[in-house]
Amino acid sequence: MSTYMDSVRAQSETQISNKLATREASNQKSEAEWTERLTPLEDRLAKLLATIPAEIKSQGLSLPALRTMLAGKWRGKCHPGELGIALRRLGYERRRNWNDGSQSFCALWYQSDVEK
């Protein structure tokens, strides 16, 4: 009888430790997400831009694409106005193409040639 109770006790301890490990991982993930969201947008954007290859940057970055890659503080995406301000602070400029034959309007962000 004691061996059965020992096996049940060991199984119970294993389940409890698994639950605690899962809960701890969930808490760490949640904390990391909030830490990421509460860091300044300019820092998050600089980290994101560092991961984008130079070839893609030279073709121009669209604001909606960058918005989906950055988490906002209060909702799923960051505010486009704040993103534009952060891009300008990091040395990017918006260039508009009004008369492209394939689409009516296009605004892309390029790294500025002139360093401040």
Salt bridges, closest charged atoms under 4 A:
ASP6 OD1 - ARG9 NH1 3.46
GLU36 OE1 - LYS47 NZ 3.70
GLU42 OE1 - ARG89 NH1 3.69
GLU93 OE2 - ARG95 NH2 3.04
ASP113 OD2 - ARG95 NH2 3.96
